[in-house]
Amino acid sequence: MEYFTIFIGVTIIILLIYLIFKDKPVNSLVNQIIEERKEIEELRQRIEKERIDLSSRSEFLSGRIKRLMGIKVGDIGIIVNFPLVNGQGTKNEFKYEVDYEVEILMVTEDKCKVRALSFRTINSKINSDLAGNTPSILSIIDDRWVSREKIELIIDDRVRRDIKLDEILDGGKN
């Protein structure tokens, strides 16, 4: 009985295949497969060419951004939400965040040494409480190395002028 059901199943599959392909010669199917493979190969080549174009465009833009937005000694930036703790270890301890305006003193590939020029917090009560501690709050970040990613460069007229001069001197490269 088991062989009989297998035989019937195989017969049905063979009949279905026959009905599907009875009007199409095998040669036509082979030609269709070859054409589809050619089309797939053409699409692969187009995708690879576009990937290469996008990669070179990405490198171009990355270089331009680095050059245009490069942090230099003497630039002014902002460090946002720098975490501080007042009264650490006491029952009056409270944590807050400060936004520092900083001058860039030294620059490496991934860090900048900064000098604090000013600070502010969002909370006006903390601002008034800290007014007398301004020198100590500024000294927390003075001569400290900070990750470049944490510094937002302030684009003023001097920075715009430097960017334009760099573009002219590079002759439009990148």
C-alpha positions as CSV (number, residue, x, y, z in Angstrom):
1,M,0.0,0.0,0.0
2,E,2.8,2.4,0.8
3,Y,4.5,1.9,-2.5
4,F,1.2,2.4,-4.3
5,T,0.8,5.9,-2.6
6,I,4.3,6.9,-3.5
7,F,3.7,5.7,-7.1
8,I,0.5,7.8,-7.3
9,G,2.3,10.9,-5.9
10,V,5.2,10.6,-8.3
11,T,2.7,10.1,-11.2
12,I,0.8,13.2,-10.2
13,I,4.0,15.3,-10.1
14,I,5.1,14.0,-13.5
15,L,1.6,14.8,-14.9
16,L,1.8,18.4,-13.5
17,I,5.3,18.9,-14.9
18,Y,4.0,17.6,-18.3
19,L,1.0,20.0,-18.2
20,I,3.1,23.0,-17.3
21,F,5.8,22.4,-20.0
22,K,3.8,20.7,-22.7
23,D,3.6,23.8,-24.9
24,K,7.2,24.9,-24.3
25,P,10.0,23.1,-26.0
26,V,13.0,22.3,-23.8
27,N,15.2,24.5,-26.1
28,S,13.1,27.5,-25.4
29,L,13.4,27.0,-21.6
30,V,17.1,26.7,-21.9
31,N,17.3,29.9,-23.9
32,Q,15.1,31.7,-21.4
33,I,17.4,30.5,-18.5
34,I,20.5,31.7,-20.4
35,E,18.9,35.1,-21.1
36,E,17.9,35.5,-17.5
37,R,21.5,34.7,-16.4
38,K,22.8,37.3,-18.7
39,E,20.4,39.8,-17.3
40,I,21.4,38.9,-13.8
41,E,25.1,39.3,-14.6
42,E,24.5,42.7,-16.2
43,L,22.6,43.8,-13.0
44,R,25.5,42.5,-10.9
45,Q,28.0,44.6,-12.9
46,R,25.8,47.7,-12.7
47,I,25.5,47.2,-8.9
48,E,29.3,46.8,-8.5
49,K,29.9,49.9,-10.6
50,E,27.5,51.9,-8.6
51,R,29.0,50.6,-5.3
52,I,32.4,51.7,-6.5
53,D,31.1,55.1,-7.5
54,L,29.4,55.5,-4.1
55,S,32.5,54.4,-2.3
56,S,34.7,56.9,-4.1
57,R,32.0,59.6,-3.5
58,S,31.9,58.7,0.2
59,E,35.7,59.0,0.4
60,F,35.6,62.3,-1.4
61,L,32.9,63.7,1.0
62,S,34.6,62.3,4.1
63,G,37.9,64.0,3.1
64,R,36.1,67.3,2.4
65,I,34.2,67.2,5.7
66,K,37.4,66.4,7.7
67,R,39.2,69.3,5.9
68,L,36.4,71.8,6.2
69,M,35.4,70.9,9.8
70,G,38.9,70.1,11.1
71,I,39.5,71.4,14.6
72,K,42.6,73.6,14.8
73,V,44.6,75.2,17.6
74,G,43.0,78.5,18.6
75,D,39.5,77.4,17.5
76,I,36.6,77.9,19.9
77,G,34.1,75.1,20.6
78,I,31.4,74.0,22.9
79,I,31.3,70.8,25.0
80,V,27.7,70.0,25.7
81,N,26.4,68.2,28.8
82,F,29.7,67.7,30.6
83,P,28.7,65.8,33.8
84,L,29.7,67.3,37.2
85,V,28.9,66.4,40.8
86,N,28.7,68.9,43.6
87,G,29.3,67.8,47.2
88,Q,30.2,64.3,46.1
89,G,30.0,61.8,49.0
90,T,27.8,64.0,51.2
91,K,24.1,63.9,51.8
92,N,23.8,67.2,49.8
93,E,25.4,65.7,46.7
94,F,23.8,66.6,43.4
95,K,24.7,65.8,39.8
96,Y,24.3,68.3,37.0
97,E,25.6,69.0,33.5
98,V,27.5,72.0,32.3
99,D,28.0,73.3,28.8
100,Y,31.5,74.7,28.4
101,E,32.8,77.1,25.9
102,V,36.4,76.1,25.3
103,E,39.5,77.2,23.4
104,I,41.5,74.5,21.6
105,L,45.1,74.4,22.9
106,M,46.4,71.3,21.2
107,V,45.0,68.8,18.7
108,T,45.7,65.1,18.1
109,E,43.9,62.7,15.8
110,D,41.2,61.9,18.3
111,K,41.6,64.3,21.2
112,C,41.9,68.0,21.9
113,K,43.5,69.8,24.9
114,V,41.2,72.6,25.9
115,R,41.0,75.7,28.1
116,A,37.6,76.7,29.5
117,L,36.4,80.2,28.7
118,S,32.9,80.1,30.2
119,F,30.2,77.7,31.3
120,R,26.4,77.5,31.7
121,T,23.8,75.1,32.8
122,I,20.2,74.7,31.9
123,N,19.0,75.0,35.5
124,S,18.9,78.7,36.5
125,K,19.0,77.7,40.3
126,I,22.2,75.8,39.7
127,N,23.6,78.8,37.7
128,S,22.9,81.2,40.6
129,D,24.3,78.7,43.2
130,L,27.5,78.1,41.2
131,A,28.1,81.8,40.4
132,G,30.6,82.1,43.2
133,N,32.4,78.9,42.2
134,T,33.1,80.0,38.6
135,P,36.9,79.7,38.8
136,S,36.8,76.2,40.3
137,I,34.2,75.0,37.7
138,L,36.3,76.4,34.8
139,S,39.4,74.8,36.2
140,I,37.8,71.3,36.1
141,I,38.3,71.2,32.4
142,D,41.3,73.5,32.0
143,D,44.3,71.8,30.3
144,R,42.3,68.6,29.9
145,W,42.3,66.3,26.9
146,V,38.7,65.8,25.5
147,S,37.5,63.5,22.8
148,R,37.1,65.4,19.5
149,E,33.6,64.0,19.1
150,K,32.5,65.8,22.3
151,I,33.5,69.2,20.9
152,E,31.2,71.2,18.7
153,L,33.2,73.7,16.7
154,I,31.8,77.3,16.7
155,I,31.8,78.5,13.1
156,D,32.5,82.2,13.2
157,D,33.9,84.6,10.5
158,R,37.5,83.6,11.2
159,V,36.7,79.9,10.8
160,R,34.8,80.6,7.6
161,R,37.7,82.6,6.3
162,D,40.1,79.7,7.1
163,I,37.9,77.2,5.4
164,K,37.7,79.4,2.3
165,L,41.5,79.9,2.3
166,D,42.1,76.2,2.6
167,E,39.8,75.6,-0.4
168,I,41.7,78.1,-2.5
169,L,45.1,76.8,-1.5
170,D,44.1,73.2,-2.1
171,G,42.9,74.2,-5.6
172,G,39.5,72.6,-5.0
173,K,40.9,69.2,-4.2
174,N,38.5,66.9,-2.3
